[in-house]
Amino acid sequence: MAIDEVTISRAIIERFLRKFSVSLVVDVAVVGGGPAGLVAAYYLARDGYKVSLFERKLSIGGGMWGGGMMFNEIVVQEEGKRILDEFGIRSELYEDGYYTADAVESISTICSKTAQVGAKIFNLMSVEDVVVRQDRVVGLVLNWTAVEMAGLHVDPLTIRSKYVIDATGHDTEVVKVIEHKVDADLLTPTGRIMGEKSLWAEVAEHMTLENTKEVFPGVFVAGMSANATFGAYRMGPIFGGMLLSGEKAATMIAQRLEKEL
């Protein structure tokens, strides 16, 4: 069979536009493709909700690829191992309560299975604004990351979403937009982003789950975004809390969506 370059180009353009077009109105928009965001997208899509995930970088997976200081192994505690098991990711007992897993196997498996259950994943897209109606976030304003990096004046496009998950890690990108642009307080003790504290893994793992919750009507925070928003510690290269946070965010939003049917 002859290979035609124009057919290749047309296939990519038409299939991408179809995928993006059906993602303009979704149940949940996840911003940030690290482990917390991917796990949240996985559980929501698996349960039949329409989910799109937007990652500003080329690669999906956040900081999990590099393990700790580019030693590509990760650690999860006993509770987090359950999530690895559900994804079919191999892990090995290190000592009581600590399990290790290959970082590349872990995040590539989570990425693959999240896509396979129906979540639409878009890389190289950044959120530059939110859509607010009656003091509630109802959508996102998107542009190409390359446009942002080049400083080009190119107008964005908009999607509508019933709920948004900010899983952008330390940067809390969606919550920062709300803080700067919306004339309303966040649902934090100060009404503002409280900022992350230094590394304390034991406390941070616990607080990641406690802080996984709604931070503004329609917007939930998960993973390191949760701790950075609510002023808790960072945890370093232990990932159980990140995985469990994604699961919790998905569960909380699914409960809301069920009530709204």
C-alpha positions as CSV (number, residue, x, y, z in Angstrom):
1,M,0.0,0.0,0.0
2,A,1.2,3.5,-0.9
3,I,1.7,5.9,2.0
4,D,0.3,9.4,1.4
5,E,1.5,12.2,3.6
6,V,-1.6,14.3,3.2
7,T,-3.8,11.3,4.3
8,I,-1.6,11.0,7.5
9,S,-2.1,14.7,8.2
10,R,-5.8,14.6,7.5
11,A,-6.2,11.6,9.8
12,I,-4.4,13.3,12.7
13,I,-6.4,16.6,12.3
14,E,-9.8,15.0,11.9
15,R,-9.4,12.5,14.8
16,F,-8.0,15.2,17.1
17,L,-10.7,17.6,16.3
18,R,-13.3,14.9,16.9
19,K,-11.8,14.1,20.3
20,F,-11.5,17.8,21.3
21,S,-15.0,18.6,20.1
22,V,-16.7,16.0,22.2
23,S,-14.7,17.3,25.2
24,L,-16.1,20.8,25.1
25,V,-18.8,19.8,27.6
26,V,-17.9,17.4,30.3
27,D,-18.8,16.2,33.8
28,V,-15.4,16.7,35.2
29,A,-12.3,18.5,33.9
30,V,-9.1,17.5,35.6
31,V,-6.2,19.9,35.4
32,G,-2.8,18.3,35.9
33,G,-1.7,14.9,34.7
34,G,0.3,13.7,37.7
35,P,-0.7,10.7,39.7
36,A,-3.5,12.3,41.7
37,G,-5.1,13.8,38.6
38,L,-4.8,10.6,36.6
39,V,-6.2,8.4,39.3
40,A,-9.1,10.8,39.8
41,A,-9.8,10.8,36.0
42,Y,-9.5,7.0,36.0
43,Y,-12.1,6.3,38.6
44,L,-14.6,8.9,37.3
45,A,-14.3,7.7,33.7
46,R,-14.5,4.1,34.8
47,D,-17.8,4.8,36.5
48,G,-19.2,6.3,33.3
49,Y,-18.7,10.0,33.8
50,K,-17.4,12.2,30.9
51,V,-13.9,13.3,31.9
52,S,-11.2,15.3,30.2
53,L,-7.7,15.8,31.6
54,F,-5.5,18.8,30.6
55,E,-1.7,18.7,31.1
56,R,0.5,21.7,30.3
57,K,3.6,19.6,29.6
58,L,4.4,17.2,26.8
59,S,4.6,14.2,29.1
60,I,1.8,12.9,31.2
61,G,2.7,11.6,34.7
62,G,4.0,14.6,36.7
63,G,6.8,13.9,39.1
64,M,6.4,10.2,39.4
65,W,8.6,9.4,36.4
66,G,11.7,10.5,38.3
67,G,11.1,8.7,41.6
68,G,13.3,10.4,44.2
69,M,16.2,12.5,42.8
70,M,16.0,10.6,39.4
71,F,16.3,7.2,41.1
72,N,13.2,5.9,39.3
73,E,11.7,3.9,42.2
74,I,8.8,5.1,44.2
75,V,7.6,4.3,47.8
76,V,4.0,3.8,48.8
77,Q,2.7,2.9,52.3
78,E,0.4,0.0,53.1
79,E,-2.8,2.1,52.3
80,G,-1.5,3.3,49.0
81,K,-0.5,-0.2,47.8
82,R,-4.2,-1.0,47.3
83,I,-4.3,1.5,44.4
84,L,-1.2,0.0,42.8
85,D,-2.8,-3.4,43.1
86,E,-6.0,-2.2,41.5
87,F,-4.0,-1.0,38.5
88,G,-2.1,-4.2,38.3
89,I,1.2,-2.5,39.1
90,R,3.9,-4.8,40.7
91,S,5.2,-3.8,44.1
92,E,7.7,-5.3,46.5
93,L,7.7,-5.2,50.3
94,Y,10.8,-3.2,51.5
95,E,10.0,-3.4,55.2
96,D,6.9,-3.4,57.4
97,G,4.5,-0.8,55.9
98,Y,6.8,0.3,53.0
99,Y,6.5,-0.9,49.5
100,T,8.5,0.0,46.4
101,A,7.5,0.0,42.8
102,D,9.2,0.9,39.5
103,A,8.4,4.5,38.7
104,V,8.2,4.0,35.0
105,E,5.9,1.0,35.2
106,S,3.7,2.7,37.8
107,I,3.0,5.9,36.0
108,S,2.9,4.5,32.5
109,T,0.4,1.9,33.6
110,I,-1.8,4.5,35.3
111,C,-1.6,6.7,32.1
112,S,-2.6,3.8,29.9
113,K,-5.5,2.5,31.9
114,T,-6.9,6.0,32.5
115,A,-7.0,6.5,28.7
116,Q,-8.4,3.0,28.2
117,V,-11.4,3.5,30.5
118,G,-12.5,6.5,28.4
119,A,-10.9,9.6,29.9
120,K,-9.8,12.1,27.2
121,I,-6.2,13.2,27.9
122,F,-4.9,16.4,26.3
123,N,-1.2,17.4,26.7
124,L,0.4,20.7,25.9
125,M,-2.6,22.6,27.0
126,S,-2.7,25.2,29.8
127,V,-5.5,26.7,31.8
128,E,-5.3,30.5,31.6
129,D,-8.7,31.4,33.1
130,V,-11.9,30.0,34.6
131,V,-15.5,30.6,33.7
132,V,-17.6,31.7,36.7
133,R,-21.3,32.0,36.8
134,Q,-23.2,32.9,40.0
135,D,-20.0,32.5,42.2
136,R,-19.3,29.0,40.8
137,V,-16.7,27.7,38.4
138,V,-18.5,26.2,35.4
139,G,-15.7,25.9,32.9
140,L,-12.1,26.4,31.9
141,V,-10.3,28.7,29.4
142,L,-7.6,26.8,27.5
143,N,-4.7,27.7,25.3
144,W,-1.7,25.9,24.0
145,T,1.3,25.9,26.3
146,A,3.5,26.9,23.4
147,V,1.4,30.1,23.0
148,E,1.9,30.9,26.6
149,M,5.7,30.2,26.5
150,A,6.1,32.3,23.4
151,G,4.2,35.2,24.8
152,L,1.9,35.3,21.7
153,H,-1.4,37.2,21.8
154,V,-3.7,34.3,20.7
155,D,-7.2,34.1,22.1
156,P,-8.1,30.9,24.0
157,L,-11.0,28.5,23.7
158,T,-13.4,27.5,26.4
159,I,-14.9,24.3,27.7
160,R,-17.8,23.7,30.1
161,S,-17.5,21.4,33.1
162,K,-19.8,20.6,36.0
163,Y,-16.7,20.1,38.3
164,V,-13.0,20.9,38.1
165,I,-10.1,19.2,39.9
166,D,-7.0,21.2,40.4
167,A,-4.2,18.5,40.4
168,T,-1.5,20.8,39.2
169,G,0.8,20.2,42.2
170,H,2.9,22.8,43.9
171,D,1.7,25.5,41.5
172,T,-2.1,25.3,42.2
173,E,-2.6,26.8,38.8
174,V,-6.5,26.8,38.8
175,V,-6.8,28.0,42.4
176,K,-4.4,30.8,41.7
177,V,-6.5,32.1,38.8
178,I,-9.6,32.0,41.1
179,E,-7.7,33.8,43.8
180,H,-6.5,36.6,41.5
181,K,-9.5,37.0,39.3
182,V,-12.7,36.1,41.2
183,D,-14.1,38.5,43.8
184,A,-14.8,35.8,46.4
185,D,-13.0,33.9,49.1
186,L,-11.6,30.4,48.8
187,L,-12.9,27.8,51.2
188,T,-9.7,27.9,53.2
189,P,-9.3,29.3,56.7
190,T,-7.8,32.5,55.3
191,G,-9.9,32.7,52.2
192,R,-6.6,32.6,50.2
193,I,-4.0,30.1,49.1
194,M,-2.1,29.3,52.2
195,G,1.1,27.9,50.6
196,E,2.9,24.7,51.2
197,K,5.3,24.1,54.1
198,S,8.6,22.3,54.1
199,L,9.0,18.5,53.8
200,W,7.5,16.3,56.5
201,A,6.3,13.0,54.9
202,E,4.4,11.5,57.8
203,V,2.2,14.6,58.3
204,A,2.0,15.5,54.6
205,E,0.7,12.0,53.6
206,H,-2.2,12.3,56.2
207,M,-2.9,16.0,55.3
208,T,-3.0,15.3,51.6
209,L,-6.2,13.2,52.1
210,E,-7.6,15.6,54.7
211,N,-7.1,18.6,52.3
212,T,-8.6,16.8,49.3
213,K,-11.9,18.7,49.1
214,E,-13.8,21.5,47.6
215,V,-11.8,24.8,47.7
216,F,-14.3,26.9,45.7
217,P,-17.8,26.0,44.5
218,G,-17.3,23.5,41.7
219,V,-13.5,23.1,42.2
220,F,-11.8,20.4,44.2
221,V,-8.1,20.2,44.9
222,A,-6.1,16.9,44.9
223,G,-2.6,15.7,45.5
224,M,0.1,18.4,46.3
225,S,-2.4,21.1,45.1
226,A,-4.5,20.2,48.2
227,N,-1.6,20.7,50.6
228,A,-0.3,23.8,48.9
229,T,-3.8,25.4,48.9
230,F,-4.5,24.6,52.6
231,G,-1.0,25.3,54.0
232,A,0.2,21.8,54.7
233,Y,3.6,20.1,54.2
234,R,5.1,18.4,51.2
235,M,5.8,14.7,51.2
236,G,8.6,14.0,48.8
237,P,8.8,10.8,46.8
238,I,6.2,8.7,48.7
239,F,3.2,8.5,46.5
240,G,0.5,6.7,48.5
241,G,-1.2,9.9,49.5
242,M,-1.2,11.2,46.0
243,L,-3.0,8.0,44.7
244,L,-5.5,8.0,47.5
245,S,-6.1,11.7,47.1
246,G,-7.1,11.1,43.5
247,E,-9.4,8.4,44.5
248,K,-11.0,10.5,47.2
249,A,-11.6,13.5,44.8
250,A,-13.3,11.1,42.3
251,T,-15.5,9.7,45.0
252,M,-16.6,13.1,46.4
253,I,-17.4,14.4,42.9
254,A,-19.2,11.2,41.9
255,Q,-21.4,11.6,44.9
256,R,-22.3,15.1,43.9
257,L,-23.0,14.1,40.3
258,E,-25.3,11.3,41.4
259,K,-27.4,13.6,43.5
260,E,-27.7,16.0,40.6
261,L,-29.1,13.4,38.2
